Amino acid sequence: MATSLEQYEPHLMLQPHKIVGIDLEYNNEPDATQKPALVQLSVGKTQPVLLFQLSVAERCTIFDNFLADPRYTFAGFSIGGDKTRLEHVNLEVANFLDIQKEWRVPEATKELDSLADVAGMLIDDYYNNMKKKITDEEHRRWATLPLTIRHIEYVAKDAYKAYEIWNRITLTQDRFRRAKLEKEEPPKKRAGSSWGDATW
């Protein structure tokens, strides 16, 4: 885990928006005491996804400090429950952004769109097809070892898609801002356009 975060930091320093995709899976305790069993992080296609199983691993200051680093934007979906459960283990995520509240699917018919809804529109159908393979029984196993390959693929895809969706939205917003600025700039005066401007 520490090695992965060390790899993330120089990569993030080169990125203009320093986005970290984040997702959590929980243990089977009642809602009032439920804790995060697994935290997934992704910083892009060229870096490995970090899966940190909080339920069985020792807490690490490096991990806590990374989540609390104000330089990064942690992008997730429906983060209200995540925040509450992180509080149960005294963890806080800085700049925790809820994609569902920041960006809406055009002509949405639901109050909030799920990760699958947005991924289906922005990324690809393979993601949604793969999500259907995890059963309710498998969902109850996040706090146990070992996780299956299907569990690992499922959560890694979630973290990466959170990163990829917010990265695409941010890049699109940047392009719109640049286009607007270019449109608003007054035309530059051409030099030497009249006899009086000539240089001898």
Backbone torsions as a table, in degrees:
resi	resn	phi	psi	omega
1	MET	NA	-47.7	179.6
2	ALA	-62.1	-38.9	179.1
3	THR	-63.6	-42.1	179.2
4	SER	-62.5	-44.0	-179.6
5	LEU	-66.4	-33.7	175.8
6	GLU	-64.6	-34.3	176.7
7	GLN	-71.9	-34.1	-178.6
8	TYR	-65.4	-41.3	-170.0
9	GLU	-60.3	-50.1	177.5
10	PRO	-64.6	-32.8	176.8
11	HIS	-63.5	-46.0	-178.5
12	LEU	-66.9	-32.4	-179.7
13	MET	-62.9	-25.5	-179.9
14	LEU	-86.7	-8.7	-176.5
15	GLN	-93.8	135.1	-177.7
16	PRO	-64.0	-33.9	-175.5
17	HIS	-108.3	-9.3	173.3
18	LYS	49.5	58.9	-176.0
19	ILE	-90.7	135.5	173.5
20	VAL	-122.8	117.8	173.1
21	GLY	-74.4	135.3	-177.4
22	ILE	-136.7	143.2	174.8
23	ASP	-149.9	154.7	179.8
24	LEU	-129.1	149.0	168.3
25	GLU	-121.9	150.8	-171.0
26	TYR	-114.2	164.8	173.2
27	ASN	-83.3	-175.3	-173.3
28	ASN	-97.0	16.5	178.0
29	GLU	-70.5	161.8	176.1
30	PRO	-59.3	156.3	-175.7
31	ASP	-51.8	-39.2	-175.5
32	ALA	-64.1	-26.7	-177.9
33	THR	-121.6	4.5	-174.7
34	GLN	-61.8	139.4	-177.0
35	LYS	-121.8	157.6	173.8
36	PRO	-69.6	130.3	177.6
37	ALA	-94.5	-30.3	-174.5
38	LEU	-144.7	135.1	174.5
39	VAL	-118.1	128.6	179.7
40	GLN	-112.5	134.3	179.3
41	LEU	-129.3	141.4	176.0
42	SER	-141.6	138.0	177.4
43	VAL	-121.1	17.2	176.1
44	GLY	133.6	170.1	-174.1
45	LYS	-65.0	-28.2	-175.0
46	THR	-87.2	-4.7	-178.3
47	GLN	-117.3	147.9	178.8
48	PRO	-68.2	149.3	173.8
49	VAL	-78.6	135.2	178.7
50	LEU	-96.5	123.1	173.8
51	LEU	-112.0	112.6	-177.7
52	PHE	-112.9	110.0	-176.1
53	GLN	-85.8	90.8	-176.2
54	LEU	-59.8	-30.0	-174.9
55	SER	-69.2	-19.9	-177.3
56	VAL	-126.5	-7.1	-177.3
57	ALA	-103.0	155.2	174.2
58	GLU	-72.9	141.2	176.4
59	ARG	-65.4	147.1	-175.2
60	CYS	-133.6	132.7	-179.7
61	THR	-60.5	-35.3	179.9
62	ILE	-59.7	-43.7	179.9
63	PHE	-66.5	-47.5	179.8
64	ASP	-58.8	-44.0	-178.3
65	ASN	-67.1	-35.3	178.7
66	PHE	-63.3	-46.4	180.0
67	LEU	-64.0	-29.6	-177.4
68	ALA	-91.1	1.9	-176.1
69	ASP	-73.3	116.7	-176.5
70	PRO	-71.5	-7.6	179.3
71	ARG	-73.2	-20.8	-173.1
72	TYR	-103.8	150.7	172.6
73	THR	-106.4	115.8	179.6
74	PHE	-94.1	113.3	-174.8
75	ALA	-104.9	125.7	178.4
76	GLY	-143.0	-177.4	-179.3
77	PHE	-118.1	133.6	176.6
78	SER	50.4	63.9	-167.8
79	ILE	-86.6	-2.7	-179.5
80	GLY	-56.7	-49.0	178.6
81	GLY	-65.8	-36.5	178.5
82	ASP	-61.8	-44.1	-179.4
83	LYS	-61.1	-44.4	-179.2
84	THR	-61.9	-44.8	-177.2
85	ARG	-71.8	-32.0	174.7
86	LEU	-65.3	-34.6	177.0
87	GLU	-62.1	-31.4	180.0
88	HIS	-64.7	-20.0	177.2
89	VAL	-118.0	20.7	176.8
90	ASN	56.8	43.5	175.9
91	LEU	-117.9	141.1	178.0
92	GLU	-133.0	139.2	178.6
93	VAL	-106.3	123.2	177.6
94	ALA	-75.6	149.2	175.9
95	ASN	48.0	49.6	-179.1
96	PHE	-82.7	111.1	-173.0
97	LEU	-107.5	132.0	178.7
98	ASP	-97.1	108.2	-177.7
99	ILE	-59.4	-35.4	-178.6
100	GLN	-62.1	-33.0	-178.9
101	LYS	-88.4	-26.7	-177.9
102	GLU	-83.6	-26.7	-175.9
103	TRP	-143.0	130.5	-178.9
104	ARG	-110.1	142.7	172.5
105	VAL	-66.8	128.6	178.8
106	PRO	-55.7	137.9	179.3
107	GLU	57.1	39.3	-179.4
108	ALA	-67.0	144.7	178.8
109	THR	-104.8	-5.0	-179.9
110	LYS	-114.7	157.7	-179.6
111	GLU	-60.8	-45.4	176.3
112	LEU	-132.5	139.6	-180.0
113	ASP	-90.3	144.4	-179.4
114	SER	-83.7	169.1	175.7
115	LEU	-57.2	-40.0	179.7
116	ALA	-63.6	-38.9	179.3
117	ASP	-61.3	-50.5	-176.6
118	VAL	-69.8	-41.8	179.4
119	ALA	-61.3	-39.5	179.7
120	GLY	-62.1	-33.4	-179.6
121	MET	-82.7	-35.2	-172.5
122	LEU	-102.5	-26.3	-172.3
123	ILE	-110.8	-91.1	-178.3
124	ASP	-161.9	164.6	-178.8
125	ASP	-75.6	-21.7	-178.7
126	TYR	-57.8	-39.5	-179.4
127	TYR	-58.4	-49.3	-177.3
128	ASN	-65.2	-38.5	178.2
129	ASN	-63.9	-40.7	-178.6
130	MET	-67.4	-34.6	-177.5
131	LYS	-62.2	-26.8	-176.3
132	LYS	-72.3	-11.5	-174.0
133	LYS	-82.0	-14.1	-179.3
134	ILE	-89.9	122.7	-177.5
135	THR	-88.1	168.1	176.9
136	ASP	-60.6	-39.3	178.9
137	GLU	-62.5	-41.5	178.2
138	GLU	-66.1	-32.4	178.5
139	HIS	-64.0	-21.8	-177.9
140	ARG	-85.8	5.0	-172.5
141	ARG	-107.8	13.5	-175.1
142	TRP	-64.3	-26.2	-177.4
143	ALA	-91.7	4.9	-177.5
144	THR	-111.1	161.4	175.7
145	LEU	-119.6	152.2	-10.3
146	PRO	-84.9	154.2	172.5
147	LEU	-77.7	146.0	179.5
148	THR	-79.2	167.3	176.0
149	ILE	-59.9	-37.1	179.2
150	ARG	-64.9	-40.0	175.5
151	HIS	-59.4	-46.8	-176.0
152	ILE	-64.5	-44.4	178.7
153	GLU	-62.9	-40.5	-178.3
154	TYR	-60.8	-51.5	-175.5
155	VAL	-74.8	-33.6	177.5
156	ALA	-63.9	-40.5	178.8
157	LYS	-64.0	-40.2	178.6
158	ASP	-59.3	-49.3	-177.7
159	ALA	-64.5	-42.9	-179.8
160	TYR	-64.8	-41.9	-178.4
161	LYS	-65.7	-37.1	175.9
162	ALA	-60.1	-44.6	176.8
163	TYR	-61.5	-50.4	-171.9
164	GLU	-65.4	-39.8	-179.6
165	ILE	-65.0	-48.6	-178.6
166	TRP	-68.8	-33.4	177.1
167	ASN	-63.2	-44.5	179.9
168	ARG	-65.1	-42.8	178.9
169	ILE	-61.9	-43.9	-178.6
170	THR	-64.6	-43.8	178.3
171	LEU	-62.9	-39.2	178.1
172	THR	-64.4	-42.5	177.7
173	GLN	-62.3	-39.4	177.2
174	ASP	-60.1	-44.0	-179.3
175	ARG	-63.6	-41.6	178.1
176	PHE	-62.0	-42.6	179.8
177	ARG	-63.5	-43.0	179.0
178	ARG	-63.5	-43.6	-179.7
179	ALA	-63.0	-39.5	179.1
180	LYS	-65.6	-43.1	179.0
181	LEU	-63.4	-42.4	179.5
182	GLU	-64.1	-36.2	-180.0
183	LYS	-69.7	-33.8	-177.0
184	GLU	-82.4	-17.2	-179.0
185	GLU	-66.3	132.0	177.8
186	PRO	-68.0	148.4	179.5
187	PRO	-63.2	139.7	-178.9
188	LYS	-76.9	140.1	179.7
189	LYS	-71.8	131.3	-179.5
190	ARG	-80.3	131.1	179.7
191	ALA	-75.7	147.7	174.1
192	GLY	69.3	30.3	-176.0
193	SER	-85.9	-10.2	178.3
194	SER	-135.9	167.5	-177.6
195	TRP	-59.4	-34.8	-177.2
196	GLY	-70.9	-20.1	-178.8
197	ASP	-86.3	-6.9	-173.5
198	ALA	-64.5	144.7	179.1
199	THR	-106.0	130.5	-178.8
200	TRP	-106.5	NA	NA
